[in-house]
Amino acid sequence: MKWVLVFITYWDGQIMTVGDGVFDTMTECFFAREELSVEVGGNDGYFPVNMQAVCVVTDSLDPKPNL
C-alpha cells in the first residue's frame, strides 16, 4: 500500500485537485501535508480558506502479480 497526498482548492466556483506526492507510510504523507500547508500560506497543518490536503491510502500503485 502507498499513500497519495491530494491537494484540493476551491477557486472561482471550481474544485481543483492535484496529486502532490506518493509516500510509503502515512507518517511520511502527513509530514509532507504539513509542509505543504506552510508553502501555501497556512501554518501548523492548517490550510488557508478554500484549500485542503488529504492523505489517501491506495493499492492501485502496488505491483500486480503475474497471473
Sequence and secondary structure as in RCSB ss.txt:
>XXXX:A:sequence
MKWVLVFITYWDGQIMTVGDGVFDTMTECFFAREELSVEVGGNDGYFPVNMQAVCVVTDSLDPKPNL
>XXXX:A:secstr
 EEEEEEEEEETTEEEEEEEEEESSHHHHHHHHHHHHHHTT BTTB  TTEEEEEEEESTTS     
